[in-house]
Amino acid sequence: MARIDAFLKLGLAQGCSDVHLAVGVPPMLRVHGDLMPIKFRDLGAVELESYVGEILTPAQKERFNAGQDVDFSYVTEDGGRFRVNVYRKETGVGATFRFIPGDIPQLGKLRLPKIIQTLCDHHQGMILVTGSTGAGKSTTLAAMIDHINSTQNCNIISLEDPIEFLHRSKRSQIVQRELGTHLPSFAEGIRAALRQDQDVILFGEMREDETIAMAKTAAENGHLVIGTLHTTGAVKTIDRIIDALPGEVREQTKSFLAQSLLAVISQVLVKTPDNRGRRAIVEIMIMNRAIAKLVMTDQSHQIPSQLQMGRDQHMQLMDQALLEAIQRKEIDPDDAFRHATDKGLFTRFVTDTAMLPKVDVTN
């Protein structure tokens, strides 16, 4: 058994989502959003490098020793599955392990809005799930793919870095391909997928501009494309796609978004009132004529007002979703305050008054 497994086993026993190992500090666990150290000595540079070396393949060691970060999936001797990022920093090696549950989550159990399930029933267009690192995007994507896999007869090709949730073909055939193992780049994976009679293409993450361009091509060719971006909110997501592609195709890109972008789902994870878990809270933008016109006329900054007025079309702003979840006593109001855009709407719910801005009473 690799020595690193002991830390991972302890982390799982504590219910953590991530285990962090870095030189000069003890191992750290992220539990319900909070990072806390375990009772262990500070890790030394030689010690940690030897721990990490035990779980790297020869090819991964070669890339790591050449100065590259390494992303891969790792299964412990006990069967725990993790997404791993190994890197170097000023003081030495660092590694982050993200726990991947063995069971595929279901949309209903994640308590996500039902419109997300309806979106999965489309046969062409693009759906984007966005949010910061650790916002639960991979879990939402896995649940969406499982819904398609369980209800439709189609060919699903998943391009991931690395493969996280392991899907088994049900009504659909699902093919999971890993960056660096099965394909050199996401863009190459899309090119190959377009020759593999696919119905649905999943991108674990749309990072490079070339990947965004190829994803656009796949959606334009009549396929359902589902992917993630590290953006927060519909406006920033649309602006990111427009800015990613060359200026000479700007009008074409706006036309694509207006015609082929089905929805942007932006999410955060917010603590439950008992601080024993976290819930995904989502902002939802559904493309309609009004929003398409705003995109085409470079007025994306007005999209939030459309979301606020679009409740009959199942749209919602993040602040609206947070407020409703507070009122249903589903999330911790203090943590909701941290995620809110218009924090003034949430001040009456805050219990930790130290979080509130100080008021100068001398004037």
N, C-alpha and C positions, 0 to 999 in steps of 0.2 A: 504494500500500500504506500502510495506517495505520502510524504510527511505533511504536505499541504492539506491533505484530506481531513486531518484532525481539525483544522480551523474551519473548514467548510461544514463538517458535521456539527460542530458547535454552533455555527451560525444558523444552520437549519433548525437545530433544537430551540434556538431563541426566536425563531420566526422571522429571520432577517430577509431582506430582499437582495442585499449586496454584502460582500466581504471585501474589505480594502486591505492590502498589504503594502507597506512602504518602509523604507529604511529610516531608522531613527525614532519610530513610534511603534507602539504595540499594534497588533491586528485590530481593525475597526469594523464594526457591524452597523449597517443601516437598518434600523427597525422602525417601521411605520413612519419613515421619512426622517428620523433623527439618527445622527451618526454618533456612535459611542464606542469607546475602547473596551477590549476584554482584558481580564486580569492576566497579563503576560508581559514578559520583558520587551524592551524596545528591540526591534529587529535589526540585525547587523547587515551590512552590505553583502559580505561573502555568504552569510547564512541564507538570506533571502534569494540570492542568485542561485544557490544550490537547490532550494525548494522549487523554484520556478523551472530550473533545468530538468528536474525529474519528470515534468509533465509535457515538455516540448518535444515534438518530433524532430528528426534531423533537419528537415526542410524548414521548419519553424525556427530552429536554433540558428540556421544559416541566415535567415532574414533578420532575426533579432540581433545577431552579432554584427550584421551589416548596418545597423542603426535604424532599422524599421520597427515601428510598433507591430504587434502581432495580435490579430483577432482570431479566435477559434472557439469551438465548443468543447467542453470537457465533462466527462462522466466519471464520478468517483467510484471507488470499489463498492460502495453501498448503493449505487444506482442514482445518486443525485446528479442532476444535469445543470451545467452552468455555461453562460456565455462569458468568455474571458477576454480581457484586454491587458496585454503585457507591454510595458514601456520603460524607457530610461529617463531619469531626470537628474538634476545636479548631484543629489546625494547617492544615486544608485538606481537599482531596479524598483519598479512599482508594478502592482497587478490589481485588477478589479475583477471580481467574480460576481456575475448577476445570476441569481437562481432562476431556473426555468421549470415551472411545474410540469409534472409528467402528464397530467390530464389536460386535454384541450379545453379551454374555457368556453362557455356558451354565452351568447349575447344576453339571454334572459337572466342568467345568474349574475352577469356584470351590471345588471339594472341600467343598461343604456337605453336611450329613447328608441321606441319601436321603429322610427323612421330609418334607422341605420340598417335594420333587417330588410326593409323595403328597398333600400338603395342597392343591397346585394343582389336583388332579383333583376337588376338591369343587365342587359347583354352587351352594351357598348358604352363607351365614355370613360371618364376618369373620376375616381374618388380619392381624395387625399386625407390622410389622418396625420395631424400635425401636433406639435408640442415640444417642449424641451426634453432633454435627456432625463430618463426616469419617470416620464409622465404616463407610462403604461401603453404606449402606442403599439408595441409588439403584441401585447395581450389582446388589444382590440382587433388588430389585424388577424390574429390567429382565430378569434371567435368569428370574424366575418368569413374567413376562408372555410372554417368548419361548417358554417351555415350553408354556403354554396355547395360544399362537398357532400352535405347530407341531403340536400333538396333538389339538386340539379344534375343532369347527365351531361357533363362537359369535361374538357381537358384543362386543368389548372397547372400553370407553371410558376413556381415560386423561386425567386432569385434573392438570396440572403447572404449576409456577411456578419457572422456565420449563421448556419442553420440553427434555429432556436427550438420552437415547438415542433415535434415530430408528428406529421399527419399521416394517417393511413387512408388509402383510397376507399371511399364508400360508394355513393352513387356516381361520383365523379372519379376520374383518374387524376391524381395529384403527383406532380414531379417536382421534387425539391432539389435545387442546385445551389452550390456554395461558391462564393467568390474565393478565388485562389486555389480551390480544390477541383471544381468542375468547370470553371470559366474564368478567364483573365480579367474581365471587367463586366459591370452591369450592362454597359452598352453592347458588348459582344453577346451577352446573354439574351438581350432583347432581339438582336439580329437573328440569333439562332432560333429563338422562340417563334419568330414570325414564319419560320419554315417548319414548325413542328405541330401544325394544326391545332394551335391553342385557342381556347375561348377566353380564358382569364389569365392575366399576368399580374403577379404580386411582386412588388419591390420592397425589400426590407428597408431600404433607405435610398432616396434620390439625392445623391450628393453632388456629383459633377454635372456641369452644364450639358455635356454630351449625353448623359443618362436622361436628363430632363427632355432633351430634344428627341431621343429615341422613344421615350415613353409617350410623348406627344404623337409621334408617328404611329405607334401601336394603337392608340386610342382613335386616331383619325381613320385607321384602317378597319374599324368596326369591331374592336375587341374591348373587353372590360379591363381596365388597368386600375389597380389599387396600389397606392404607395404611401410613403411617409416623407415628411420634410421636417427639419428642425426649425420650424417657424411657429409663431404664436398668433393665432387669429387669422381670419379669412383675408383681411386686407394685406397683411404682411406676406401671406402665402401667394396671393395673386401677384403682388409686386415682385416677389422673389422669382417667380417663373418668367415674368416679362423681362426682368433685368438679366436673367441668366442667358437669354438667347441673343444673338447678334442684332444690332439696331436695325439692319435692313429687313429683318423679318418681324419687327415689332408689331406691325399691323396684323400680320398673319397670326402671330401668337395671341394677340388680343381676340381675334376672330375665333381661334381654336378654343380659348377659355370660354367665350360667350356661347359657343355651340356644343362643346364636348365635355367641359367640366361639369360633372353632376353635382358634386358637393364637396365642401371642406368641413372636416370634423376636427376641431381643435380641443385638446383635452388637458386637464391637470388632475393630479391625485391630491385629494384633500382628506385630512384626518377625520375619523368618525368621532362623535362626542365623547366616547369612552377612551379615545386614544389607543385603541387596540387594533386598528385597521385603517385602511384608506379607501375612499371611493372615487371613481372616475366621474368628473363633472365635465360636460362638454358644451362647447359653442358649436352651433350647426348653421352652415350657410348652404341653402339649396339654390342652385342657379335658376333664375327665372328671367323674364323679359326685362324687368326693371334693373336687376343687378347686371345683366348682360349689357344693357345700355350704358351703365356706369363704367363698366370695364372698357367698352369701346371708346368712350369719350374721356378717358383718363380721369375719372372721378371716383376711383375706388375708395377714397377717404369717406365717401358718403354711404358705403355699404353697411356700417353698423346701424344706421337708422332704418335700413331695409330689414335687417335681422330683427330689430326691436318691433317692427310692425308686421313681421311675417309669421306670427305664431300660428295662424290658420294653415300655413304651409309647413309647419313643424320646424320653423327656424327659431333660434334663440341666441341671444348674446350670452357671453360667459357670466356677466354680472347677474343677468336674469336667472340663469341656472343656479348660480351660487345662492342667491337670495331664496329661491324656492326650496332648495335643499336645506337651508338653515331653518326655514319655517316648518319643514317636515321633520326637523330634528335628526337629519341624516348625516350632517357634517358638523365639525367643530367651528363655531363662528370666528374664533381667533385665527384659525388657519385659513378660513375663507377670506378674512380681511387681508391676509398676506397675498392672496391670489387675485384679489379684486382690482379692477381698473379704476372705477370711481369709488374710492374708499369712503367717501362721505356717506354713501348709501348704507355702509355697514357699521358705522361707529356705534349706533345704538345697540348692536348685538354683541359688541366686544366685551369680554369679561376681564381681560388683562389690560387695564387702562394704561399700563406702561408702554403699550404698543402705539397709543394714540399720539399724534403730534402735540407738542407742548404749546399752550396758548399764552401769549405775553399779555398779562393783565395790568401791566404798568402804564400802557398807553390808553 
